[in-house]
Amino acid sequence: MDYGLSNHLHKPALLVLFEVQEWGLIGLFYTFSLLSGGWWWLSFLIGPAVTITYFRRQERGNLEHLQVAVGLKEIKGYPPFTATGFEE
């Protein structure tokens, strides 16, 4: 089955030098370090630095597409993850 894909990309929503998804990653690592304590506080410093630099090298929306691939999120108006062909 063929699916259509929009040509319009969204602009990144920046909030104090980071995108919203990056703030979510920072919050996730901060919460993990609060719950764990000890040497796990290093994960709050190293974790966001590694993940944010990785996701900035990828195309925009990569984190959202990873969530779709795992099954945590569904993008409305887009073809399913298993679709092989679409027209732009």
N, C-alpha and C positions, 0 to 999 in steps of 0.2 A: 504494500500500500504506500502511496506517495503522500508526503506531508509538505506543507509550506512553512517557510521560516521568514520572520520579519527581518528587514534590512536595517532597522533602527536599533542602535545600541544605546544603552543608558549611560549617562555620565556617572563617574564614581562620586559617592557622597562623602566628602572629606570632612572630618571633624578633628581639629587640632592635629594636623599632619598625618592622620591615619584614616583609612576607610572604616566603615561601620563593621565589616566582617573582621578586620584586623583588631578592632577594639574588642570584639567578641572573643578572639583568640587570646588577647591579653587578659581579659577577664577570666577566661577558662583556666589559664595557667596560674593566675593570681589565686583563684579559689582553690585549685589543687594544692598550691604551696601553703595556703592557710590551713587546710585540713591536714596536710602531712607534717609540716614543720621540719625541724632539723636541717639536714643538708639538702632537702628537697626544695629549699628556697632558691637554690641555684637554677632550678627549672623555670622559675619566674623570670630570671634574667636571660637564660640561654634559650629557652623554648620559643618565646615570641621572636627573638632575633633570628633564629633559624627558620621558623615557619613563615614569618612575614617576608624575609628575603626570598624564600622559595616561591611563595605565591605571587610576589611581584614580578618574578621572571616568567610566570605562566600568563596565558591570556586572561582577560577580564572575565570574571564569573566562574573561574575554575573551582573555587570552593563550593559554590552552589551546585555545580554539575557533579562534583564528588558526592554531595549529599543526595542527589537524585540517583546516582549510580548505586549507592548503598541502600537506598530505599527510605531514607529519612525525610525526604521532601519531594513534593510533586510540583512541577512548573506547569501552570495552566496555559494553554495556547501553543505549547510546543509539542513536538512529536515525542513518543515514549523513548526511553533510553535504548531500547532494542531495535529501533527503526534503522534500516540500512540505507534507504534512499529518500531524498527530499529535494524539492525545487526551491531555489532562493528567489 
